[in-house]
Amino acid sequence: MAADSDEAQTGVRVADGRGRASASTGLPVLDHLLGLLTATAGFDLTLEVAPGAPDDEVAAAGNALGRALRERLRAEGVRGYGSAVVPADEALAHVALEASGRPLVVSNVDLSSARVGGLDTDLVARFLREFAEGAGLTLHVRLLNGNDTQHVLEAIFKALGASLAQACRQRRNEWPKRS
């Protein structure tokens, strides 16, 4: 596994596969969420982050995963955009993305006061920002329903995976080229 960050503290590998993840971020709940993302995206992920402060681990994981997917999202003939609405129990999340080259996260989700498995959930917002930056994505995250923080996060990560699967899929017809 190749080191994939400026400080060589993150190793990441993304490959076509069956949706299996081997994530070691130092945060078990983030490892679980990455497992859901890869299961719905349909690629295999190996991700290791050197131990550090949770904020640093989350940022490194998000950015490394984004950079690992950057070329795949811009490959010749792929859609480069995707959208999915996915449930997790009572939670329902919508994620839409475009490989625009203009990193941006727009979200109506505010979980800054919640904690799940020792993870400040505002760190999930940091993960998404770093992921969008690394991949060069415009990313829209909408929570349509949900009260249980764990279910909300699961719905978001599953919707993100399904959107990535669409974005990496080959186009069936000729759409205008992305600018």
C-alpha positions in Angstrom: 0.0 0.0 0.0 1.4 3.3 -1.0 1.6 6.3 1.3 -0.8 8.8 0.0 -0.5 12.1 1.9 2.0 14.9 2.2 3.2 13.5 5.6 3.1 9.9 4.4 0.7 9.1 7.2 -2.1 7.7 5.1 -2.2 4.7 2.8 -5.1 4.1 0.5 -6.0 1.8 -2.3 -9.3 1.7 -4.2 -10.0 -1.1 -6.7 -12.9 -2.6 -8.6 -14.4 -5.3 -6.4 -17.3 -6.4 -4.3 -17.6 -3.5 -1.9 -15.3 -4.7 0.8 -13.5 -2.3 3.1 -10.4 -2.7 5.3 -10.4 0.7 7.0 -8.1 1.5 9.9 -8.6 5.1 10.7 -8.3 4.9 14.5 -12.0 5.7 14.8 -14.2 2.5 14.7 -17.4 4.4 13.8 -15.7 6.0 10.8 -14.3 2.6 9.8 -17.9 1.3 9.9 -19.2 4.2 7.9 -16.5 3.6 5.2 -17.6 0.0 5.1 -21.1 1.1 4.3 -19.9 3.6 1.6 -17.8 0.9 -0.2 -20.6 -1.7 0.0 -23.0 0.6 -1.8 -20.3 2.0 -4.1 -19.2 -1.5 -5.2 -15.4 -0.9 -5.0 -12.9 -2.4 -2.6 -11.1 0.0 -0.2 -8.0 -0.4 1.9 -7.3 2.6 4.0 -4.9 3.1 6.9 -4.4 6.3 8.8 -1.5 6.9 11.2 -2.6 7.5 14.8 -3.2 11.1 15.8 -5.8 13.5 16.9 -9.3 12.5 15.8 -9.6 15.6 13.7 -6.4 14.9 11.9 -7.3 11.2 11.3 -10.7 12.2 9.9 -9.2 14.8 7.6 -6.5 12.5 6.4 -8.9 9.7 5.6 -11.3 12.0 3.7 -8.7 13.6 1.7 -6.9 10.4 0.8 -10.1 8.7 -0.3 -11.0 11.7 -2.4 -7.6 11.7 -4.1 -7.8 8.0 -4.7 -11.1 8.4 -6.5 -10.2 11.6 -8.4 -9.0 9.9 -11.6 -11.8 7.3 -11.6 -14.4 10.1 -11.4 -12.8 11.8 -14.4 -12.0 8.8 -16.6 -13.0 9.0 -20.2 -16.6 8.1 -20.8 -17.8 8.1 -17.2 -20.8 10.0 -16.0 -18.9 12.2 -13.5 -22.1 12.9 -11.5 -24.5 10.8 -9.4 -27.4 11.2 -7.0 -29.0 8.8 -4.5 -31.7 8.8 -1.8 -31.0 6.0 0.7 -32.6 5.0 4.0 -31.1 3.7 7.2 -34.0 2.8 9.5 -35.9 6.1 10.1 -33.2 8.2 8.5 -33.4 9.2 4.8 -30.5 11.0 3.1 -30.0 12.4 -0.4 -26.5 12.9 -1.8 -25.8 14.4 -5.2 -22.3 14.9 -6.5 -20.5 16.1 -9.6 -16.8 15.8 -10.5 -16.7 19.5 -11.2 -13.1 20.2 -10.2 -14.6 22.9 -7.9 -14.6 21.4 -4.4 -17.7 22.4 -2.4 -20.0 20.8 0.2 -23.5 22.1 0.6 -25.4 20.4 3.5 -28.4 20.9 5.7 -27.1 18.4 8.2 -26.0 19.9 11.6 -24.8 17.2 14.0 -22.3 19.3 15.8 -23.7 18.6 19.2 -24.1 14.8 18.7 -21.6 12.1 19.5 -21.5 8.6 18.1 -19.0 5.9 19.2 -16.7 8.6 20.6 -16.7 10.5 17.3 -17.8 14.1 17.3 -20.1 14.1 14.4 -18.9 17.5 13.3 -15.8 15.5 12.3 -18.0 13.9 9.7 -18.6 17.3 8.2 -14.8 17.7 8.1 -14.5 14.2 6.4 -16.9 15.3 3.7 -15.1 18.6 3.1 -11.7 16.9 2.9 -13.2 14.2 0.6 -14.7 16.8 -1.7 -11.4 18.7 -1.8 -9.4 15.6 -2.5 -11.7 14.4 -5.3 -12.6 17.8 -6.7 -16.3 17.3 -6.1 -19.3 19.5 -5.7 -21.2 17.5 -3.0 -24.7 18.2 -1.8 -25.9 16.4 1.3 -29.5 16.6 2.4 -31.1 15.0 5.4 -34.7 14.4 4.5 -35.6 12.6 7.7 -33.9 11.2 10.8 -33.6 11.5 14.5 -31.0 8.8 15.5 -27.5 10.1 14.8 -26.1 6.7 13.9 -28.8 6.1 11.4 -28.4 9.6 9.9 -24.7 9.0 9.4 -25.3 5.5 7.9 -27.9 6.9 5.5 -25.4 9.7 4.4 -22.5 7.4 3.8 -24.7 4.8 2.0 -26.1 7.6 -0.2 -22.6 8.9 -0.9 -21.5 5.4 -2.0 -24.5 4.9 -4.3 -23.8 8.4 -5.8 -20.2 7.5 -6.4 -21.2 4.2 -8.1 -23.3 6.2 -10.5 -20.7 8.9 -11.1 -18.1 6.2 -12.0 -20.4 4.3 -14.3 -19.9 4.5 -18.1 -22.2 6.8 -19.9 -24.7 5.1 -22.1 -25.3 8.0 -24.5 -23.5 11.2 -25.3 -24.1 14.0 -22.8 -22.4 17.3 -23.1 -18.8 17.3 -21.8 -18.3 18.7 -18.3 -16.6 22.0 -18.1 
